[in-house]
Amino acid sequence: MPQRSLTVHVECHSGYRADERPRRFHIGERTVEVVEVIDRWLAPGRRYFKLRGDDGGIYILCHDEAGGWEMTLYDSGRHPPTRLSST
């Protein structure tokens, strides 16, 4: 099965670099505030962020250093047996 991702609009905190970390993101008309950056990691040309949203969901957003953002994973947390770890 091919991997699918969802394009999102991300607003970031800019510190020592532009787009340092996501503060909120928009999926269509829906806005999700980031309440916690759980983890972050690098891959060639990409930066990943594992986030907790104000809706209780866990998200993984990927920033392509060419400028685009995409959501690669979402877990609503409403089904405990499949809940992603927050650590």
N, CA and C atoms as a LAMMPS dump frame, in Angstrom:
ITEM: TIMESTEP
0
ITEM: NUMBER OF ATOMS
261
ITEM: BOX BOUNDS ff ff ff
-5.0000000000000000e+02 5.0000000000000000e+02
-5.0000000000000000e+02 5.0000000000000000e+02
-5.0000000000000000e+02 5.0000000000000000e+02
ITEM: ATOMS id mol type element x y z
1 1 1 N 0.845 -1.167 0
2 1 2 C 0 0 0
3 1 3 C 0.896 1.239 0
4 2 1 N 0.651 2.205 -0.891
5 2 2 C 1.487 3.404 -0.913
6 2 3 C 1.248 4.271 0.31
7 3 1 N 2.306 4.924 0.749
8 3 2 C 2.195 5.83 1.897
9 3 3 C 1.522 7.103 1.429
10 4 1 N 0.539 7.572 2.212
11 4 2 C -0.159 8.803 1.875
12 4 3 C 0.069 9.816 2.985
13 5 1 N 0.078 11.061 2.62
14 5 2 C 0.234 12.123 3.601
15 5 3 C -0.753 13.228 3.262
16 6 1 N -0.954 14.127 4.198
17 6 2 C -1.908 15.209 4.061
18 6 3 C -1.162 16.532 4.186
19 7 1 N -1.368 17.41 3.216
20 7 2 C -0.744 18.726 3.271
21 7 3 C -1.487 19.582 4.288
22 8 1 N -0.733 20.289 5.109
23 8 2 C -1.309 21.147 6.144
24 8 3 C -0.613 22.506 6.09
25 9 1 N -1.292 23.51 6.624
26 9 2 C -0.678 24.83 6.78
27 9 3 C -0.215 24.922 8.227
28 10 1 N 1.068 25.212 8.442
29 10 2 C 1.656 25.202 9.779
30 10 3 C 2.169 26.593 10.128
31 11 1 N 1.824 27.063 11.34
32 11 2 C 2.378 28.3 11.882
33 11 3 C 3.434 27.902 12.902
34 12 1 N 4.607 28.523 12.787
35 12 2 C 5.739 28.096 13.611
36 12 3 C 6.27 29.198 14.505
37 13 1 N 6.923 28.745 15.578
38 13 2 C 7.758 29.619 16.393
39 13 3 C 9.101 29.668 15.676
40 14 1 N 9.624 30.837 15.487
41 14 2 C 10.94 30.975 14.868
42 14 3 C 11.915 31.467 15.925
43 15 1 N 12.934 30.684 16.158
44 15 2 C 13.956 31.035 17.138
45 15 3 C 15.285 31.153 16.435
46 16 1 N 16.182 30.223 16.717
47 16 2 C 17.5 30.261 16.107
48 16 3 C 17.45 29.93 14.624
49 17 1 N 16.301 29.409 14.153
50 17 2 C 16.109 29.149 12.727
51 17 3 C 14.648 29.408 12.384
52 18 1 N 14.391 29.668 11.13
53 18 2 C 13.001 29.836 10.686
54 18 3 C 12.286 28.503 10.838
55 19 1 N 11.013 28.553 11.125
56 19 2 C 10.213 27.324 11.283
57 19 3 C 10.823 26.377 12.305
58 20 1 N 11.248 26.933 13.448
59 20 2 C 11.923 26.122 14.464
60 20 3 C 11.041 25.005 14.996
61 21 1 N 9.774 25.344 15.342
62 21 2 C 8.86 24.298 15.811
63 21 3 C 7.419 24.764 15.591
64 22 1 N 6.515 23.836 15.307
65 22 2 C 5.116 24.192 15.065
66 22 3 C 4.429 24.718 16.331
67 23 1 N 3.598 25.746 16.175
68 23 2 C 2.767 26.283 17.262
69 23 3 C 1.299 25.904 17.056
70 24 1 N 0.868 25.929 15.808
71 24 2 C -0.494 25.525 15.456
72 24 3 C -0.477 25.125 13.993
73 25 1 N -1.477 24.345 13.601
74 25 2 C -1.581 23.982 12.195
75 25 3 C -3.047 23.894 11.806
76 26 1 N -3.277 23.993 10.506
77 26 2 C -4.627 24.048 9.957
78 26 3 C -4.799 22.901 8.962
79 27 1 N -5.887 22.178 9.139
80 27 2 C -6.272 21.112 8.228
81 27 3 C -7.635 21.532 7.682
82 28 1 N -7.657 22.046 6.469
83 28 2 C -8.897 22.608 5.943
84 28 3 C -9.319 23.78 6.811
85 29 1 N -10.546 23.75 7.326
86 29 2 C -11.064 24.811 8.184
87 29 3 C -10.73 24.602 9.66
88 30 1 N -10.179 23.461 9.987
89 30 2 C -9.902 23.102 11.379
90 30 3 C -8.52 23.585 11.811
91 31 1 N -8.443 24.175 13.019
92 31 2 C -7.173 24.631 13.585
93 31 3 C -6.848 23.793 14.816
94 32 1 N -5.615 23.327 14.887
95 32 2 C -5.139 22.551 16.034
96 32 3 C -3.985 23.321 16.669
97 33 1 N -4.133 23.642 17.951
98 33 2 C -3.06 24.284 18.706
99 33 3 C -2.127 23.193 19.238
100 34 1 N -0.836 23.411 19.137
101 34 2 C 0.148 22.456 19.657
102 34 3 C 0.318 22.723 21.146
103 35 1 N 0.029 21.713 21.976
104 35 2 C 0.202 21.869 23.417
105 35 3 C 1.518 21.258 23.902
106 36 1 N 2.095 20.366 23.085
107 36 2 C 3.364 19.735 23.484
108 36 3 C 4.089 19.209 22.256
109 37 1 N 5.393 19.479 22.198
110 37 2 C 6.26 18.817 21.225
111 37 3 C 6.814 17.605 21.956
112 38 1 N 6.34 16.428 21.597
113 38 2 C 6.722 15.196 22.284
114 38 3 C 8.115 14.744 21.872
115 39 1 N 8.396 14.872 20.573
116 39 2 C 9.69 14.425 20.048
117 39 3 C 9.94 15.158 18.74
118 40 1 N 11.183 15.146 18.318
119 40 2 C 11.555 15.685 17.009
120 40 3 C 12.786 14.939 16.536
121 41 1 N 12.91 14.786 15.232
122 41 2 C 14.071 14.101 14.683
123 41 3 C 14.299 14.57 13.255
124 42 1 N 15.497 14.283 12.774
125 42 2 C 15.929 14.692 11.451
126 42 3 C 16.071 13.503 10.53
127 43 1 N 15.823 13.742 9.257
128 43 2 C 16.114 12.805 8.18
129 43 3 C 16.722 13.659 7.066
130 44 1 N 17.399 13.078 6.104
131 44 2 C 17.993 13.909 5.05
132 44 3 C 16.946 14.819 4.385
133 45 1 N 17.141 16.131 4.529
134 45 2 C 16.264 17.111 3.911
135 45 3 C 14.909 17.297 4.573
136 46 1 N 14.691 16.641 5.717
137 46 2 C 13.393 16.698 6.392
138 46 3 C 13.562 16.808 7.896
139 47 1 N 12.558 17.419 8.54
140 47 2 C 12.494 17.454 10
141 47 3 C 11.116 16.965 10.403
142 48 1 N 11.067 16.085 11.385
143 48 2 C 9.816 15.509 11.859
144 48 3 C 9.522 15.996 13.277
145 49 1 N 8.224 16.188 13.564
146 49 2 C 7.774 16.611 14.883
147 49 3 C 6.62 15.728 15.316
148 50 1 N 6.753 15.109 16.476
149 50 2 C 5.646 14.366 17.085
150 50 3 C 5.008 15.309 18.094
151 51 1 N 3.723 15.614 17.89
152 51 2 C 3.043 16.672 18.634
153 51 3 C 1.777 16.161 19.306
154 52 1 N 1.417 16.818 20.414
155 52 2 C 0.105 16.622 21.018
156 52 3 C -0.696 17.886 20.74
157 53 1 N -1.896 17.71 20.166
158 53 2 C -2.76 18.843 19.868
159 53 3 C -3.716 19.134 21.008
160 54 1 N -4.353 20.304 20.954
161 54 2 C -5.317 20.679 21.985
162 54 3 C -6.581 19.826 21.944
163 55 1 N -6.715 18.998 20.924
164 55 2 C -7.832 18.058 20.819
165 55 3 C -7.488 16.698 21.428
166 56 1 N -6.285 16.564 22.006
167 56 2 C -5.846 15.309 22.603
168 56 3 C -5.2 14.356 21.611
169 57 1 N -5.225 14.697 20.333
170 57 2 C -4.642 13.839 19.305
171 57 3 C -3.124 13.93 19.281
172 58 1 N -2.509 12.876 18.739
173 58 2 C -1.069 12.834 18.516
174 58 3 C -0.865 12.93 17.006
175 59 1 N 0.021 13.815 16.604
176 59 2 C 0.279 14.07 15.191
177 59 3 C 1.766 13.946 14.915
178 60 1 N 2.121 13.487 13.732
179 60 2 C 3.493 13.598 13.252
180 60 3 C 3.446 14.466 12.006
181 61 1 N 4.13 15.615 12.099
182 61 2 C 4.242 16.53 10.973
183 61 3 C 5.669 16.48 10.444
184 62 1 N 5.781 16.576 9.133
185 62 2 C 7.084 16.549 8.476
186 62 3 C 7.279 17.854 7.714
187 63 1 N 8.44 18.469 7.923
188 63 2 C 8.793 19.69 7.195
189 63 3 C 9.885 19.357 6.198
190 64 1 N 9.548 19.468 4.919
191 64 2 C 10.532 19.306 3.856
192 64 3 C 11.297 20.616 3.791
193 65 1 N 12.598 20.565 3.904
194 65 2 C 13.373 21.794 3.979
195 65 3 C 13.295 22.629 2.706
196 66 1 N 12.681 22.101 1.648
197 66 2 C 12.407 22.897 0.453
198 66 3 C 11.211 23.817 0.713
199 67 1 N 10.502 23.599 1.853
200 67 2 C 9.463 24.536 2.229
201 67 3 C 8.097 23.973 2.536
202 68 1 N 7.808 22.736 2.242
203 68 2 C 6.466 22.201 2.451
204 68 3 C 6.302 21.431 3.753
205 69 1 N 5.067 21.408 4.244
206 69 2 C 4.704 20.638 5.435
207 69 3 C 3.688 19.591 5.042
208 70 1 N 3.728 18.442 5.728
209 70 2 C 2.701 17.429 5.553
210 70 3 C 2.484 16.69 6.862
211 71 1 N 1.259 16.191 7.03
212 71 2 C 0.951 15.368 8.196
213 71 3 C 1.111 13.92 7.759
214 72 1 N 1.983 13.198 8.445
215 72 2 C 2.233 11.807 8.06
216 72 3 C 1.535 10.811 8.972
217 73 1 N 1.05 11.274 10.145
218 73 2 C 0.369 10.368 11.059
219 73 3 C -0.553 11.15 11.977
220 74 1 N -1.692 10.531 12.288
221 74 2 C -2.648 11.101 13.246
222 74 3 C -3.232 9.964 14.064
223 75 1 N -3.301 10.149 15.378
224 75 2 C -3.959 9.199 16.279
225 75 3 C -4.867 10.011 17.191
226 76 1 N -6.163 9.756 17.111
227 76 2 C -7.137 10.517 17.898
228 76 3 C -7.058 10.195 19.381
229 77 1 N -6.543 9.024 19.743
230 77 2 C -6.483 8.622 21.133
231 77 3 C -7.809 8.124 21.68
232 78 1 N -8.796 7.98 20.827
233 78 2 C -10.125 7.565 21.281
234 78 3 C -10.282 6.048 21.356
235 79 1 N -9.29 5.332 20.847
236 79 2 C -9.338 3.87 20.898
237 79 3 C -8.083 3.382 21.626
238 80 1 N -8.151 3.216 22.964
239 80 2 C -6.949 2.941 23.766
240 80 3 C -6.031 1.821 23.262
241 81 1 N -6.555 0.71 22.697
242 81 2 C -5.61 -0.336 22.27
243 81 3 C -4.653 0.101 21.158
244 82 1 N -5.01 1.125 20.409
245 82 2 C -4.128 1.565 19.328
246 82 3 C -3.479 2.913 19.618
247 83 1 N -3.67 3.429 20.825
248 83 2 C -3.126 4.742 21.198
249 83 3 C -1.617 4.754 21.075
250 84 1 N -1.101 5.779 20.412
251 84 2 C 0.357 5.942 20.306
252 84 3 C 0.914 6.345 21.657
253 85 1 N 2.087 5.907 21.929
254 85 2 C 2.779 6.31 23.153
255 85 3 C 3.105 7.788 23.073
256 86 1 N 3.002 8.457 24.199
257 86 2 C 3.335 9.878 24.236
258 86 3 C 4.782 10.097 24.645
259 87 1 N 5.524 9.033 24.764
260 87 2 C 6.943 9.18 25.108
261 87 3 C 7.802 8.536 24.07
